[in-house]
């Protein structure tokens, strides 16, 4: 059975078909719940489910295999996509509409994608967010379930991270040292609002990126930064207003410096 050596749990699903195409694509899904990889595996292990994925990742970063890569999973409502793709279900530690994913899960996802690409001869991940490019892996080899069915999968949080995920996977595939990251040892000072520019806005973007927000660190606090801040505020029980004030600062300081 062909599977990643990062796999820690194997729960084989009967819901699979022979794979008749070369693997050249990856499809990231979300569970739309915070299920463990064991719970998801037990769900996929039932024939009546009529669904599966190659892998699952829990919010704790645990990786499970349900359908070995030798086989096509039943994941994206598209037989042609599932024939060429390795499909990965990721747990959500937050509810809709964004369907947030934990930092541990994102890190495990990146490691798994690097391994999948290396073993299957995929030189890099390409993401254009363009449905028209389905089936053209030389231009885009990442697909999403929402392109094939009336679903939100993989949720806006993971969907908006696709570019950052691809960039990090590609850095690792090239053997590059990871950039100085994403662990910022001080919290941005308040008050930062939409439209803010400069060092404070940049530091807050870096702070948010330590929680997997995938923002461009350009020092301009625009709509994407405000949306990321709102998601972060909601996750930690703060007023969701997109304004980084004293209470948000206190929580960020506690988490970043504590």
Phi and psi in degrees as a GROMACS rama.xvg file:
@    title "Ramachandran Plot"
@    xaxis  label "Phi"
@    yaxis  label "Psi"
@TYPE xy
-92.5834  113.737  UNK-2
-153.344  163.591  UNK-3
-68.1726  143.205  UNK-4
-76.6012  0.950471  UNK-5
-82.1438  -9.52068  UNK-6
-64.5064  132.054  UNK-7
-111.147  -21.6786  UNK-8
-136.538  136.247  UNK-9
-121.709  119.543  UNK-10
-131.085  99.6347  UNK-11
-75.6601  135.235  UNK-12
-99.001  141.698  UNK-13
-78.9617  -8.79616  UNK-14
-87.0155  82.3389  UNK-15
-156.857  167.587  UNK-16
-138.043  165.222  UNK-17
-62.7429  137.548  UNK-18
-88.2193  124.102  UNK-19
-113.923  6.86722  UNK-20
-128.834  155.832  UNK-21
-70.8105  139.57  UNK-22
-73.0189  119.343  UNK-23
-140.968  9.35603  UNK-24
-142.146  153.665  UNK-25
-126.684  144.638  UNK-26
-129.368  117.819  UNK-27
-95.6538  124.109  UNK-28
-111.706  167.347  UNK-29
-121.238  150.344  UNK-30
-76.0343  -19.5627  UNK-31
62.0546  27.3864  UNK-32
-170.002  170.546  UNK-33
-102.165  53.2915  UNK-34
-75.2936  150.662  UNK-35
-75.7923  162.435  UNK-36
-67.946  -24.6818  UNK-37
-70.7544  -45.269  UNK-38
-61.8741  -42.6744  UNK-39
-66.0265  -40.5457  UNK-40
-61.7267  -40.9211  UNK-41
-65.2226  -32.954  UNK-42
-67.8638  -47.043  UNK-43
-69.3232  -21.1216  UNK-44
-73.438  -9.12206  UNK-45
-92.5465  129.066  UNK-46
-59.2474  -35.3091  UNK-47
-66.014  -18.5717  UNK-48
-64.5395  -37.4103  UNK-49
55.5128  34.9422  UNK-50
-154.262  159.44  UNK-51
-168.318  178.088  UNK-52
-147.427  164.388  UNK-53
-69.2437  -43.2478  UNK-54
-134.748  162.142  UNK-55
-135.868  146.174  UNK-56
-128.706  126.019  UNK-57
-85.5409  168.634  UNK-58
-64.7538  -18.3385  UNK-59
-87.2537  0.796346  UNK-60
88.3857  2.28023  UNK-61
-69.5885  137.126  UNK-62
-112.625  131.064  UNK-63
-123.799  152.587  UNK-64
-113.812  131.537  UNK-65
-112.923  -34.8625  UNK-66
-132.529  111.873  UNK-67
-55.3604  153.755  UNK-68
-64.3083  -16.6876  UNK-69
-62.7597  -20.3164  UNK-70
-115.58  157.978  UNK-71
-87.5458  127.556  UNK-72
-80.2092  168.692  UNK-73
-109.826  85.3841  UNK-74
-124.315  -42.5515  UNK-75
-110.07  15.3437  UNK-76
63.3704  17.916  UNK-77
-142.237  110.596  UNK-78
-61.8232  -39.6123  UNK-79
-66.2999  -37.9272  UNK-80
-68.2142  -45.524  UNK-81
-65.0051  -26.7226  UNK-82
-64.4546  -36.3368  UNK-83
-102.771  -10.3287  UNK-84
-106.211  148.249  UNK-85
-92.5684  124.57  UNK-86
-105.705  139.706  UNK-87
-134.658  119.862  UNK-88
-92.0748  132.339  UNK-89
-121.475  132.429  UNK-90
-69.2566  152.322  UNK-91
-110.806  127.02  UNK-92
-95.4164  7.47928  UNK-93
-140  155.715  UNK-94
-88.8764  179.391  UNK-95
-68.3952  164.234  UNK-96
-84.0568  -13.4843  UNK-97
-83.543  -31.3098  UNK-98
56.8522  66.2372  UNK-99
-61.9674  150.975  UNK-100
-125.562  140.278  UNK-101
-67.3004  157.451  UNK-102
-61.4841  -38.4469  UNK-103
-62.1367  -40.7542  UNK-104
-67.4996  -41.8945  UNK-105
-62.8242  -43.5745  UNK-106
-61.4451  -43.3647  UNK-107
-65.2011  -38.593  UNK-108
-60.3731  -45.1354  UNK-109
-62.6081  -44.3785  UNK-110
-61.9696  -42.1157  UNK-111
-65.3783  -41.79  UNK-112
-63.8778  -40.2853  UNK-113
-59.3075  -44.9998  UNK-114
-64.6505  -43.2127  UNK-115
-60.7568  -45.3977  UNK-116
-63.2926  -44.7628  UNK-117
-62.3749  -43.9687  UNK-118
-74.5957  -24.54  UNK-119
-105.925  10.5022  UNK-120
68.4071  30.1304  UNK-121
-92.2932  110.147  UNK-122
-69.3986  -29.3389  UNK-123
-162.241  158.435  UNK-124
-93.3032  135.639  UNK-125
-120.237  126.239  UNK-126
-134.144  120.697  UNK-127
-117.749  -5.1603  UNK-128
56.8444  38.4436  UNK-129
-126.165  108.212  UNK-130
-60.9669  -28.2447  UNK-131
-61.9371  -24.1439  UNK-132
-89.0568  9.4139  UNK-133
-56.888  133.482  UNK-134
83.3973  6.54045  UNK-135
-120.219  72.7485  UNK-136
-64.727  -15.9102  UNK-137
-74.5314  -13.7457  UNK-138
-112.577  -33.6455  UNK-139
-157.313  118.625  UNK-140
-119.887  25.5234  UNK-141
-122.749  128.236  UNK-142
-125.148  165.738  UNK-143
-133.312  149.785  UNK-144
-60.7011  -34.5229  UNK-145
-63.1964  -17.5119  UNK-146
-77.3812  -17.1407  UNK-147
-113.081  -11.58  UNK-148
-152.784  162.864  UNK-149
-79.4918  72.91  UNK-150
-136.7  159.85  UNK-151
-87.4227  -10.7855  UNK-152
-53.4348  130.343  UNK-153
-94.8872  22.6087  UNK-154
82.4552  152.264  UNK-155
-64.8771  -31.9725  UNK-156
-61.1745  -53.6365  UNK-157
-69.4286  -38.3164  UNK-158
-57.4321  -44.962  UNK-159
-73.0603  -15.2232  UNK-160
-89.428  -7.30744  UNK-161
-54.8729  -43.1335  UNK-162
-62.8445  -43.7273  UNK-163
-68.0865  -38.8623  UNK-164
-62.0344  -46.3765  UNK-165
-60.5224  -43.2069  UNK-166
-62.1066  -42.8558  UNK-167
-69.1473  -40.9149  UNK-168
-60.3951  -43.4108  UNK-169
-66.5287  -36.0918  UNK-170
-60.4545  -43.1767  UNK-171
-70.954  -36.1819  UNK-172
-63.8563  -32.4512  UNK-173
-83.4071  -3.88045  UNK-174
76.7413  16.58  UNK-175
-76.9311  147.957  UNK-176
-70.4264  134.04  UNK-177
-57.4018  140.765  UNK-178
-64.4298  161.825  UNK-179
-62.2175  122.678  UNK-180
-130.471  161.59  UNK-181
5.64143  -0.169732  UNK-182
-107.303  109.022  UNK-183
-103.748  126.46  UNK-184
-88.7998  10.198  UNK-185
-145.468  155.275  UNK-186
-95.0923  142.365  UNK-187
-60.6927  142.796  UNK-188
-80.3749  148.777  UNK-189
-73.8862  164.769  UNK-190
-109.848  135.732  UNK-191
-128.807  126.701  UNK-192
-127.398  174.029  UNK-193
-50.3013  133.121  UNK-194
94.5667  -10.414  UNK-195
-64.8612  144.643  UNK-196
-135.57  153.568  UNK-197
115.727  -165.096  UNK-198
-63.3217  -37.8317  UNK-199
-65.3582  -43.3659  UNK-200
-64.6164  -40.4876  UNK-201
-62.2705  -44.9307  UNK-202
-64.0216  -39.2342  UNK-203
-65.7736  -39.6144  UNK-204
-59.3696  -42.3526  UNK-205
-65.3548  -41.031  UNK-206
-57.1048  -49.7987  UNK-207
-63.0536  -32.9676  UNK-208
-69.7184  -20.9316  UNK-209
-68.2904  -14.2596  UNK-210
-104.032  17.512  UNK-211
79.8487  25.6154  UNK-212
-77.3786  -21.6213  UNK-213
67.1321  33.753  UNK-214
-80.9306  150.554  UNK-215
-70.6583  128.134  UNK-216
-91.685  78.9574  UNK-217
-114.905  1.2792  UNK-218
72.9028  14.0628  UNK-219
-120.656  112.217  UNK-220
-88.0474  82.9019  UNK-221
-98.3624  -156.837  UNK-222
-63.8598  -39.1875  UNK-223
-64.8524  -39.5679  UNK-224
-67.7789  -40.0506  UNK-225
-63.6023  -42.706  UNK-226
-62.579  -40.6153  UNK-227
-65.4272  -40.7746  UNK-228
-64.049  -41.825  UNK-229
-61.3268  -43.3851  UNK-230
-62.3691  -40.9563  UNK-231
-65.8313  -44.3175  UNK-232
-59.4171  -44.1207  UNK-233
-63.0232  -37.3367  UNK-234
-63.9365  -32.3489  UNK-235
-109.139  21.2084  UNK-236
71.2162  24.0707  UNK-237
-95.2038  166.589  UNK-238
-63.4486  125.859  UNK-239
-89.5097  87.6234  UNK-240
-126.187  -2.72015  UNK-241
71.0957  12.4926  UNK-242
-116  126.83  UNK-243
-91.208  92.1023  UNK-244
-107.453  -163.566  UNK-245
-58.0009  -39.6918  UNK-246
-70.1727  -40.605  UNK-247
-65.435  -39.8193  UNK-248
-61.4394  -43.5893  UNK-249
-61.8552  -41.6465  UNK-250
-68.7807  -41.6018  UNK-251
-63.6358  -41.5564  UNK-252
-62.2397  -42.8522  UNK-253
-59.7784  -44.2988  UNK-254
-76.7932  -41.1339  UNK-255
-78.7025  -42.8096  UNK-256
-98.5728  -13.8582  UNK-257
